[in-house]
Amino acid sequence: MPSAHTIREHVQTLTAAPSHEDLLCQSLEVYINLFPVLDAYLLRYSPIGYLSEGVISLNPAGFVHIRELRDDIRSLPIIYSAIREKKAKYCAGVEYLKQITSKYILAPSVNAMAVVPIVFGSSVIGYICSTQFPADSAIDEEMLFSLTLFGELLGKLIHDSNSTAEAPPIK
């Protein structure tokens, strides 16, 4: 499990991303390198309508646009809980089956999920989901704390990078 110092150092490297899009892609790479996960789905979130929308995902095959994902997170209890509490959540086995809607047809090998809210201040601006984990991995309370810290640091970085970006002229 990465220490808080290691997480901070890795998130700090993202400040060198040349664009917002690169920042998002590199964020998923850092996430997968730091934590015992094999995939990462980045979604934006709006509390207006409890709406989440897919942005990109990263798995061993590479990056994929996931713009077709769009959900009212109230229908996905684990995601709703993570966003409401602003804390990373994990479920597996039977609990996973109870938490995920039948809307999604998932591979038989998918039987767990981690959700990491991306938080800035009191607002959740997005989240990262993972559904594939190494066989020897353990997502315990300490790991959830580290995942929560990652989401908080990433949220601040995304917010700060957006507020310092040069806005296009209004015509």
N, C-alpha and C positions, 0 to 999 in steps of 0.2 A: 504494500500500500504506500502510495507517495505521501511524503510529509507535506505539511502546509507550505513550508519553504520551497520545496520542489515544485508544487503546484503554482505558487506565485511566480517562480522563475520562468516556468514554461509559458504561462499566460503572458508574462512580460515580453517574451520573444515575439508575440503576435503584434506588438506595436510597430514592428518593422514591415508589416504587410503593406504592399504598395496600393491596394484598393480595398474597398469594403468587401467585394466578392472574394478577394484573396484572403481577407481576414476570416470570413466564414468558412472557407475551405480549410485553411490552416488550423482553425479552431477544432474542426473535427479530427484532423490528423493528430493534433496535440492530445485531444481527449482519448483517442484510441491508443496512443503511445503511453499515456499515463495510467490508464485504468484497464482492468481485466475484461475488456469487451472486444468483440470482433466486428461490430458494425455500429453505425451511428446515424440517426435520422434527425435532421435539424428542422424544426418547425417554428414559424412565427406564431404569436398568440395575441389576440385582442379580447379584452374583457367585454367589449361590446358584442353581445351575442355569444360569448364564450367560444369564439371561433379560433380554430387553429388551421394553419395552411402550411403544407410542405414547402420546403426550400430546396435542400439537397440532402443526399445520403452518401455515406462512405462505407464500403464493404471491401473485402479482399480483392474484388474485381475492379474497384475504383469508384469514382464519383458518379452519381446519377441524379438528375433533376427529379424531384418528387412533387411537382406542382399540382398533380392530380389529387393529392391528399388534402381533404378539407373536412373538418369535423367540428361538431359541437362537443366540447370536451366533457360536458355533463353526462354524456353517454359512455364515457370511459373512466370509471371510478378511480383507477390508480393515477391517471393523468390529472383529473380534477382535484384529487387529494394533494398531489405534489404541488400543483399551482396554488391551491387555496392556502396550504401551509408553508409554501416557499421552501420546501425541503425535498431532497432526493428521496425517491421511493423505489422499492424493489418487490416483486412478487414472482413466485414460481409454482409449478405444479398445479394442483387443484385451485389454489388461490388465483393463479394466472387465468385459468379458464373462467372464473367468476368475474374477473376484472375487465375482460376484453369482450367487446361486442361481437356478435356473429356476422357483422358486416364484412369483416376481414376473413379471407380464406388464407390461412397460414400453413406453412410447411409443418409436417409432423414433428420435425426437430425443434420447432419454436415452442417452448413451454415456460419461458420466463421473460420478464421485462424490467428494465431500469428506466426511470424517468428523472431527468435532471432539469429543474426549472432554471431558466436564465433570468436573473433578477437584477433590476436596477432600482435602488431605493425601496419603495413599497410596491413597485409594479413588476409583474412578470411580463417580459417582452417576447419570450419564446421558450422552447425546451428542446432537449436532446433525449431521444429514446434509443435504447439498445435492446436487441432481442437475441443476440448470439453471444455466448460466453465460452471461454476456454473450459475444458472439462474439469480442470483442477482449481477453478476460481471460486472464491467465496465473497459474496456481497453481504457484509455484516454491518453493524451500526457504525463502526469506525470508517468503513468504506463509504457509507452513505453520507457521513459527515464530510469526507473529502470531496465527494461528488457535489454536495451542496456548496462547498467553498468554491469549487471550480465554476459552478453556475453563477455565483455571486460575482466573482472576479471577471468572468467573461461578460456578464451583463454591464458592469461598470466600463469595461474596455470598449464594448460596442457603443454604449452611450457616449463615452468620451470621444471616440473616433468619429461619430456622427456629428457631434457638436463642434468639432474642429475642422471638419471637412468644408471646403469652400462651396458655398451654395451657388447653383447656376443663376444667372441673371433672370429676373422676371420680365417677361415681355408683354 
